[in-house]
Amino acid sequence: MDEPERYGDEETDAGAAPEPEVGGGFLVVFGRQLKALRLRAGLGRAEFGALVGYSSASIAAFEQGKRIPLPRFIDQSDEVLDAGGALSAAKDEVGRARYPAFFQDAAKLEAEAVELHVYANQAVPGLLQTPEYAQAVFGMWRPLLSNTVIEQRVAARVARQQIFERSPMPTISFVVEEVVMRRPIGGHGVWRGQLEQVLLCGHRRNVEIQVMPTERTEHAAMAGPFTLIETIRGQRIAYAETQGNSRLYSERRHVRELEEQYGILRAQALTPTESLDFVEKLLGER
């Protein structure tokens, strides 16, 4: 079989990956611009921080590219520093910097998707994760991530969930292995909170969650987890994850293969109603 055309060739969001350099790339450039505008305005860090509601230490972290500023801070800074929109124009790029480099392209496509279909066999999908569950997942990564990186990645993972509130609503579905639902990552308190989150998301009108029972004798997706994305322009992309590696595919033949797998997988799994009943039963057992 010919090598599929790759939309991207990045490390997987679910597997082991090198820790990105905190303060690298676009964040450093943005921080330098922020500092230059602050100095032009004749403001010290403490004085500027008081105007935008942040400590001088936070301002220093933003300027050094060691901390990722929120959109509200960027807009406030643009106004206070009379930047004429120069800082606000960078909000999208700063937002992308919240994600590790290997996931930035996928995150952008995900945020713009009109349809999103996810098969998960390792952990609860990021779009469904509670902050506590995400904290536990990142805390277990090897090599170990720093506390700063874990904090950034948890915030980024939670920020992705804004897709549920988007208008018009995208169509979103998940097929999750039974063992994933049963595994108490983070302890039983975190696990119960995560199952409750799954139930809440599963009752959204535009979301369907299905559980793939472990006892099934047939399984259409033995090659591992993947995500199918359809963009507002009608482009169909597949994001396939494997151990230590992930890729975005746009070549139609390969995407169609994964679409076929997902369709069969949904037929093999519990129905959405049966799946929510299953999760409720799990909660009732402990």
Buried (B, 14 or more C-beta within 10 A) or exposed (E): EEEBEBBBEBBBBBBEBEBBEBBEEEBBEBBEBBBEBBEEBEBEBEEBBBBBEBEBEBBBBBBBBBBBBBEEBBBBBBBBBEBEEEBBEBBEBBBBBBBBBBBBBBBBBBBBBBBBBBBBBBBBBBBBBBBBBBBBBBBEBEEEBEEBBBBBBBBBBBBBBEBBEEEEBBBBBBBBBBEBBEBBBBEEEBBBBBBBBBBEBBEEEBBBBBBBBEEBEEBBBEEBBBBBBBBEEEEBBBBBBBEEBBBBBBBEEBBEBBBEBBEBBBEBBBEBEEBBEBBBEBEEEE
